[in-house]
Amino acid sequence: MLARANEHARRTGRPLRAVVEEGLRQVLSDTGPHRPYRLPDQSVGESGGRDPLEAYSWQDLRGVIYGEP
């Protein structure tokens, strides 16, 4: 990122410090609405139901994950 900022400063004929200050001003002045990122629901099994992975031991789960016979 620093290399890109240096290149931008060179192309625009400005010092790197001015480019960095401009970028910080833009970020700090952004007052737009920010929605928090929400992870998609990747639940396994029925909501509130029994955990379908509960019957497996750690060794069995490892075997399933890594495709071991």
N, C-alpha and C positions, 0 to 999 in steps of 0.2 A: 504494500500500500504506500509505503514511503517512496519507493521508486516511482510509482505512478504520480504521487503528489509532486515530486521533484520534476518529473517530465512536464506536468501541467504548468508548474511555475515557470519552467524554461520557455515553454511554448507561448505563454501569456506575457512573458517579460516582467514577471513580478517575483519578489523574494518568496522563498518557501514559507517564511513566517506569515506573510500576508495571506497566502493560500490557506494555511492552517487556521488562522484567525477567522477568515471568511467562513470556512466550514463549521467551526465551532459556533459562530454567531448564528448561522442557519439552524443548526441543531438545537441550540438553546432558545431560539425565538419561536420554534415550532410549537404552536399552541393548539394544534388540531386534535380532534378526539382520538384517543388511543384505546383500542379494545385489547384486553389481555388475551394472550394466545390460549386457546382451549384445546387440550389433547382430545382426539377423537376417542370415543368409547370402544375399546377393544376387549371388552369383558368376555369371559368364557363361561358358558353355561347359562342357566336361568337366573334372573335377578332374584336374589334372596333365597335361591335354591342351594342344593348341595354342590360343593366344589367338585367338578368332574376329575380334577387332578389329584384329589385327596387319596385315592386308592393306590396311587403309584408311590414307590419308594424313590429316593433320590437317584439310585442306580438305574431304576427303570426309566425315570424321566430323562436321564442323561442318554440312555440307549435310544429312546424315541427321538430326542432332539438331534443326535448325531447319526441316526440311521443304523445303529448297531443291531446285529441280529439277536 
